[in-house]
């Protein structure tokens, strides 16, 4: 396996309230949903959700291909509009992406 590869994606979506999206799709698992950098799923919903723009983080255990991302986006599109996708990379066994705030 290469030393630098995608292991997940952050999908930014527009939704009135916490988006209703799949918790798993193939090897990808929904790790968290955040709004303005604060985690809103899983766990207790904080007071004060004020935007309709959420980051949905999906992560897998192995290298992620563009085909898997396309399938995920097609599935998410059934319930919400997605705006942007950002791949999450691992290099030499270390994640190169930031963690969400609790």
Residue, then its C-alpha position, 0 to 999 in steps of 0.5 A: x500500500x502506498x505511504x500516502x492515501x485517502x482513508x475518508x472524506x469530510x462531506x459538507x452538506x446543507x440541512x435544516x437540522x442534523x442531516x439524516x444520512x447513512x451511518x455506514x456505507x460499505x467500508x465507510x462509517x459515519x464518525x461524526x457530524x459537526x456544525x461550526x467545528x463543534x460535534x453535534x452527532x453522535x451524542x447529545x445535541x448541543x444548544x444553539x445550532x444556528x447554521x444549515x451547513x454541516x460537516x459529515x466525516x466518513x472514515x474507513x480502515x483502508x485506502x479509499x478510492x474515488x468510486x467509493x466516494x462517488x457511491x457515498x455522494x450518490x447515497x447522501x444526495x437522496x436526503x440532503x444537498x452536498x456542497x463540498x468534499x474533502x479527502x482525508x489522508x494518511x501518510x506513513x501510518x499517521x492521519x494528516x487531518x484534524x480531529x473534531x472538537x468535542 
